[in-house]
């Protein structure tokens, strides 16, 4: 009985946050669309500022569940003076171990004060996500087709040029390794599930180690072959560095851990955004008119978003 209750409780810890995030998304889209409509006659920088503010508030809700609520212990190492300094334009290149690696970029961006101005290079399939697909594009994210022969370099350069013209410091986030999780690799999934059962069903605060390194753009090759070799070497160095964490020798592991320091995010950074979006959604759902606007916002927003992405040929 205790085991069954524990499993149910921990299932709720996953279902409830996911439910809240998805239930808030129509509210986000309706507010964003209303602001987009009102800002058409205003200077473009007004929309950009408002869009980044709204994006930031939603991402803070995400971080509430993945950092504040879980009690995750975030440890950051590397070029900390850059991370905790003033926001600057950057291309953020990261390893890609799971579908949740983008949350790590949120964790870093909020600490530099540029959470609203992060944008992603996204695989083309993500544009089909209801509501989010069009919001990603409007926010400045870039969709790419990764299959050989389908990558549109000219369109990519056009998007990058548009990002430069925005003027506000921001991060362009890319995961060169692509998706590392493959649902067809059942053996790997079974091993992960077995490990989860062995360590118990209780949810404990996790330790997340993030190593942040700044590379001056002048040190990056300016030709395709040079970029390929340079990027490959970066990931070779990354794998060598991470091996210290997985080392079975205590001295090597301790040497690795000493390079990091704890960085705790204050609850004020996430809770107000959660209260605002959940409160707005709950208020809408409590009234007949609010429910009508909510439902039609979700359905209409999805249809309009798909239509706009199809017309624009975004990838």
PLY file of the C-alpha trace (Angstrom):
ply
format ascii 1.0
element vertex 315
property float x
property float y
property float z
element edge 314
property int vertex1
property int vertex2
end_header
0.00 0.00 0.00
2.79 2.43 0.89
4.62 1.64 -2.35
1.46 2.19 -4.40
0.80 5.51 -2.66
4.39 6.60 -3.22
4.20 5.80 -6.93
0.94 7.75 -7.25
2.37 10.74 -5.41
5.44 10.84 -7.62
3.31 10.44 -10.73
1.39 13.55 -9.64
4.68 15.38 -9.32
5.12 14.92 -13.05
1.51 15.17 -14.23
0.55 18.29 -12.24
3.47 20.50 -13.44
3.01 19.33 -17.04
-0.73 19.98 -16.78
-0.18 23.50 -15.45
2.37 24.36 -18.14
0.06 23.18 -20.93
-3.05 24.77 -19.41
-1.29 28.11 -19.17
-0.15 28.05 -22.81
-3.51 29.20 -24.31
-3.51 32.14 -21.88
0.02 32.99 -22.93
-0.90 32.83 -26.61
-4.03 34.98 -26.18
-2.10 37.66 -24.27
0.75 37.52 -26.77
-1.65 37.77 -29.74
-3.50 40.71 -28.18
-0.22 42.51 -27.57
0.98 41.68 -31.09
-2.19 43.19 -32.57
-1.96 46.34 -30.46
1.71 46.88 -31.26
1.35 46.71 -35.06
1.14 50.51 -35.35
3.97 51.05 -32.87
7.74 50.98 -33.44
9.05 47.43 -33.82
11.23 47.78 -30.74
8.06 48.06 -28.62
6.89 44.66 -29.80
10.36 43.16 -29.32
10.54 44.40 -25.74
7.04 43.18 -24.94
7.62 39.83 -26.63
10.80 39.26 -24.66
9.05 40.21 -21.42
6.22 37.73 -22.02
8.67 35.01 -23.07
10.66 35.62 -19.90
7.60 35.31 -17.65
6.59 31.98 -19.17
10.11 30.58 -18.92
10.12 31.58 -15.26
7.10 29.33 -14.77
9.09 26.53 -16.39
12.01 27.20 -14.06
9.70 27.20 -11.06
8.90 23.54 -11.67
12.36 22.44 -12.75
14.46 24.36 -10.24
12.49 26.07 -7.46
10.01 23.27 -6.77
12.41 20.37 -7.23
15.01 21.98 -5.00
17.64 21.29 -7.63
21.15 22.21 -6.55
22.72 24.15 -9.41
26.51 24.21 -9.51
28.21 26.43 -12.09
31.84 26.52 -13.12
33.96 28.11 -15.80
33.91 31.76 -16.90
31.64 32.99 -14.12
32.66 36.63 -14.52
31.14 36.53 -18.00
27.97 34.73 -16.93
27.22 37.05 -14.03
28.30 40.16 -15.91
26.23 42.31 -18.26
24.24 40.57 -20.99
26.03 40.19 -24.33
25.27 38.67 -27.70
26.40 35.07 -27.81
26.05 31.80 -29.67
25.36 29.20 -27.00
26.69 25.75 -27.97
25.88 22.84 -25.68
26.01 19.09 -25.46
22.64 17.39 -25.87
22.05 14.50 -23.47
18.25 14.68 -23.19
15.14 16.53 -24.36
15.39 18.78 -21.30
18.78 20.33 -22.01
17.11 23.56 -23.13
16.11 24.12 -19.50
19.80 24.37 -18.61
20.08 27.31 -21.00
17.15 28.90 -19.12
19.01 28.36 -15.85
22.04 30.20 -17.18
20.15 32.95 -19.02
18.08 33.98 -16.00
21.28 34.40 -14.03
22.65 36.79 -16.65
19.39 38.66 -16.95
18.67 37.75 -20.57
16.00 35.05 -20.18
13.60 36.83 -22.52
16.12 37.21 -25.32
17.23 33.62 -25.82
16.39 32.00 -29.14
16.91 28.52 -30.47
17.91 26.69 -33.60
15.07 24.16 -33.67
14.46 21.01 -35.65
11.72 21.53 -38.22
9.31 19.08 -36.59
8.83 21.36 -33.57
6.91 23.91 -35.63
3.96 21.49 -35.47
3.64 21.82 -31.68
0.21 23.47 -31.09
0.42 27.17 -30.15
4.13 27.02 -29.38
5.21 26.41 -32.98
4.23 29.86 -34.23
5.25 31.57 -30.96
8.75 30.14 -31.32
9.01 31.60 -34.81
7.58 35.00 -33.85
10.03 35.15 -30.98
12.90 34.75 -33.42
13.69 31.03 -33.20
14.94 29.40 -36.40
13.57 26.14 -37.79
15.95 23.95 -39.80
15.61 20.72 -41.73
18.44 18.48 -40.62
18.20 15.85 -43.34
21.01 15.80 -45.86
20.21 18.02 -48.82
17.29 19.79 -47.11
19.19 22.38 -45.07
18.46 25.87 -46.44
21.58 27.94 -45.76
20.21 31.13 -47.33
17.12 31.08 -45.13
19.28 30.46 -42.07
21.47 33.46 -42.90
18.36 35.59 -43.41
17.11 34.70 -39.92
20.50 35.39 -38.38
20.66 38.79 -40.08
17.21 39.61 -38.69
18.42 38.72 -35.19
21.37 41.08 -35.55
19.01 43.92 -36.44
16.97 43.42 -33.26
19.66 45.35 -31.41
19.07 43.79 -27.97
21.72 41.47 -26.54
20.63 37.86 -26.80
21.69 34.24 -27.04
21.28 31.98 -30.04
21.16 28.43 -28.70
22.20 25.43 -30.74
22.77 21.77 -29.92
25.17 20.49 -32.61
24.81 16.87 -31.49
21.09 16.86 -32.26
18.69 14.74 -30.23
20.49 12.14 -28.14
17.40 10.33 -26.87
16.07 7.71 -29.28
12.74 6.02 -28.38
13.66 3.12 -30.65
16.63 2.20 -28.47
14.59 0.14 -26.06
17.63 -1.43 -24.39
18.88 1.98 -23.21
15.43 2.91 -21.95
15.11 -0.36 -20.06
18.47 0.22 -18.38
17.37 3.71 -17.30
14.10 2.39 -15.92
15.93 -0.38 -14.06
18.33 2.15 -12.53
15.41 4.36 -11.45
13.77 1.42 -9.67
17.02 0.43 -7.97
17.54 3.87 -6.40
13.95 4.06 -5.13
10.74 5.88 -6.02
11.22 8.94 -3.86
12.08 12.23 -5.57
15.20 13.84 -4.13
16.85 17.15 -4.98
19.30 16.64 -7.80
22.70 18.20 -8.35
23.17 19.83 -11.75
26.69 20.76 -12.80
27.03 23.32 -15.59
30.42 24.32 -16.96
30.31 27.62 -18.83
33.14 28.67 -21.15
33.38 31.87 -23.19
35.12 31.80 -26.57
35.87 35.07 -28.32
34.38 35.21 -31.81
37.81 36.16 -33.16
39.04 32.70 -32.14
36.39 30.94 -34.25
37.39 29.86 -37.79
35.60 31.67 -40.60
35.34 28.82 -43.11
33.21 25.68 -43.16
36.01 23.10 -42.91
37.67 25.06 -40.12
34.37 25.30 -38.20
33.80 21.54 -38.49
37.25 20.72 -37.12
37.01 23.38 -34.41
33.59 22.19 -33.26
34.69 18.56 -33.24
37.68 19.44 -31.07
35.44 21.34 -28.66
33.34 18.27 -28.06
36.42 16.07 -27.70
37.61 18.43 -24.96
34.13 18.44 -23.43
34.03 14.64 -23.24
37.48 14.58 -21.68
36.44 17.20 -19.12
33.17 15.44 -18.20
35.01 12.16 -17.67
36.16 13.57 -14.32
32.59 13.57 -13.08
32.11 9.91 -13.98
35.50 8.84 -12.68
35.54 5.98 -10.15
38.56 7.54 -8.47
37.60 9.83 -5.61
40.55 12.17 -6.13
39.66 12.76 -9.80
36.00 13.30 -9.01
36.78 15.71 -6.17
39.12 17.66 -8.44
36.28 18.00 -10.92
33.72 19.11 -8.32
36.03 21.77 -6.85
35.74 23.72 -10.10
32.10 24.55 -9.41
30.22 26.77 -7.01
26.62 26.60 -5.86
24.22 29.10 -7.41
20.80 29.32 -5.81
17.95 31.04 -7.63
15.77 33.11 -5.26
12.10 32.13 -5.21
11.17 35.70 -6.19
12.61 34.95 -9.63
9.95 32.36 -10.46
6.98 32.39 -8.06
5.45 35.76 -9.10
5.32 34.64 -12.75
3.69 31.35 -11.72
1.06 33.16 -9.65
0.34 35.62 -12.47
-0.15 33.04 -15.25
-2.00 30.47 -13.14
-4.18 33.23 -11.68
-5.02 34.59 -15.13
-5.86 31.11 -16.43
-7.97 30.21 -13.41
-9.87 33.51 -13.62
-10.66 32.88 -17.28
-11.87 29.33 -16.65
-14.22 30.43 -13.86
-16.45 32.49 -16.16
-18.45 31.45 -19.26
-16.96 34.23 -21.37
-13.48 33.44 -20.13
-13.87 29.75 -20.97
-15.10 30.61 -24.46
-12.15 32.91 -25.11
-9.77 30.31 -23.67
-11.07 27.44 -25.83
-11.28 29.48 -29.01
-7.87 30.94 -28.27
-6.41 27.45 -28.06
-8.15 26.13 -31.18
-7.95 29.32 -33.23
-4.38 29.99 -32.20
-3.32 26.54 -33.31
-5.02 26.85 -36.70
-3.77 30.40 -37.30
-0.27 29.41 -36.22
-0.13 26.43 -38.58
-1.46 28.58 -41.44
1.10 31.34 -40.90
3.99 28.89 -40.70
2.83 27.20 -43.90
2.50 30.50 -45.78
5.86 31.80 -44.61
7.81 28.62 -45.39
9.91 29.11 -42.31
12.44 26.30 -42.84
0 1
1 2
2 3
3 4
4 5
5 6
6 7
7 8
8 9
9 10
10 11
11 12
12 13
13 14
14 15
15 16
16 17
17 18
18 19
19 20
20 21
21 22
22 23
23 24
24 25
25 26
26 27
27 28
28 29
29 30
30 31
31 32
32 33
33 34
34 35
35 36
36 37
37 38
38 39
39 40
40 41
41 42
42 43
43 44
44 45
45 46
46 47
47 48
48 49
49 50
50 51
51 52
52 53
53 54
54 55
55 56
56 57
57 58
58 59
59 60
60 61
61 62
62 63
63 64
64 65
65 66
66 67
67 68
68 69
69 70
70 71
71 72
72 73
73 74
74 75
75 76
76 77
77 78
78 79
79 80
80 81
81 82
82 83
83 84
84 85
85 86
86 87
87 88
88 89
89 90
90 91
91 92
92 93
93 94
94 95
95 96
96 97
97 98
98 99
99 100
100 101
101 102
102 103
103 104
104 105
105 106
106 107
107 108
108 109
109 110
110 111
111 112
112 113
113 114
114 115
115 116
116 117
117 118
118 119
119 120
120 121
121 122
122 123
123 124
124 125
125 126
126 127
127 128
128 129
129 130
130 131
131 132
132 133
133 134
134 135
135 136
136 137
137 138
138 139
139 140
140 141
141 142
142 143
143 144
144 145
145 146
146 147
147 148
148 149
149 150
150 151
151 152
152 153
153 154
154 155
155 156
156 157
157 158
158 159
159 160
160 161
161 162
162 163
163 164
164 165
165 166
166 167
167 168
168 169
169 170
170 171
171 172
172 173
173 174
174 175
175 176
176 177
177 178
178 179
179 180
180 181
181 182
182 183
183 184
184 185
185 186
186 187
187 188
188 189
189 190
190 191
191 192
192 193
193 194
194 195
195 196
196 197
197 198
198 199
199 200
200 201
201 202
202 203
203 204
204 205
205 206
206 207
207 208
208 209
209 210
210 211
211 212
212 213
213 214
214 215
215 216
216 217
217 218
218 219
219 220
220 221
221 222
222 223
223 224
224 225
225 226
226 227
227 228
228 229
229 230
230 231
231 232
232 233
233 234
234 235
235 236
236 237
237 238
238 239
239 240
240 241
241 242
242 243
243 244
244 245
245 246
246 247
247 248
248 249
249 250
250 251
251 252
252 253
253 254
254 255
255 256
256 257
257 258
258 259
259 260
260 261
261 262
262 263
263 264
264 265
265 266
266 267
267 268
268 269
269 270
270 271
271 272
272 273
273 274
274 275
275 276
276 277
277 278
278 279
279 280
280 281
281 282
282 283
283 284
284 285
285 286
286 287
287 288
288 289
289 290
290 291
291 292
292 293
293 294
294 295
295 296
296 297
297 298
298 299
299 300
300 301
301 302
302 303
303 304
304 305
305 306
306 307
307 308
308 309
309 310
310 311
311 312
312 313
313 314
